[in-house]
Structure formats: C-alpha cells, structure tokens
Amino acid sequence: MKPTVDDFLFGEGLKLEDYFIRVTPVSEVLCYVGPGGREFYLSISDDELADAALQRLRDLGVRIVEMG
C-alpha cells in the first residue's frame, strides 16, 4: 500500500520547517535539513508521489529557495 503524502513527508518526525524547495532554471528539488543542520536532497523514485509531495509542501507554505 502506497503511503499518503503526509505520512511520507511527516511520518518519520520531520516538520514543515525542515523542508524547502530549491528552484533552479531547469528543475525543482525537494530538500530537507537533517541532523546538525546539513541539507539533503529528498530523492523520490515514484513520480506521482514526488509531484504530490512538492504540491503539498507548496500548499503548506514551505520555504522556496531560488537559485540563479
């Protein structure tokens, strides 16, 4: 059974503040801040879940970081 978007994003204890979307001229990447303040890309192999996660975080007002 496929997890819900909220289960996927928040089921392991991450909070909205931990996530951000990095926008470049060619892509949007879902990222999060892990232990010690390190930034990580969140790789999602399921395209439908990835799109849903990006949209859900945008709807919740996640921080967007624009890269030149």
C-alpha positions in Angstrom: 0.0 0.0 0.0 1.3 3.4 -1.0 1.8 5.9 1.9 -0.1 9.1 1.9 1.8 12.3 1.1 1.6 13.4 4.7 2.7 10.0 6.0 5.7 10.1 3.6 6.7 13.7 4.5 6.0 13.8 8.2 5.8 10.1 9.3 9.4 10.0 10.4 9.3 13.1 12.6 10.3 15.8 10.1 8.4 19.1 10.4 7.4 21.6 7.7 10.3 23.8 8.9 12.7 21.1 8.0 11.7 21.1 4.3 12.4 23.6 1.5 12.2 23.6 -2.3 15.3 24.6 -4.3 14.3 26.1 -7.6 16.9 26.3 -10.4 16.4 27.4 -14.0 16.0 23.7 -15.0 14.4 22.0 -12.0 12.7 22.0 -8.6 14.2 19.8 -6.0 12.7 18.8 -2.6 15.2 19.2 0.2 15.3 19.0 3.9 17.6 20.0 6.8 18.8 17.0 8.8 20.7 16.5 12.0 23.4 19.0 12.6 21.9 21.4 10.0 23.1 19.5 7.0 21.0 19.9 3.8 19.9 16.9 1.9 18.0 16.3 -1.4 15.0 14.1 -0.9 15.0 11.6 -3.8 11.6 10.1 -4.6 11.5 7.4 -7.2 7.7 7.5 -7.6 7.0 10.5 -9.9 3.3 10.7 -8.7 4.4 10.8 -5.0 7.1 13.3 -5.8 4.7 15.7 -7.6 2.2 15.3 -4.7 4.9 16.0 -2.1 6.0 19.2 -3.9 2.5 20.4 -4.2 1.6 19.6 -0.6 4.6 21.4 0.7 3.8 24.4 -1.5 0.2 24.4 -0.2 1.6 24.4 3.3 3.8 27.4 2.6 7.2 25.7 2.6 10.2 27.9 2.1 11.3 28.3 -1.6 14.9 28.9 -2.4 15.6 30.4 -5.9 19.0 29.5 -7.3 20.3 31.7 -10.2 
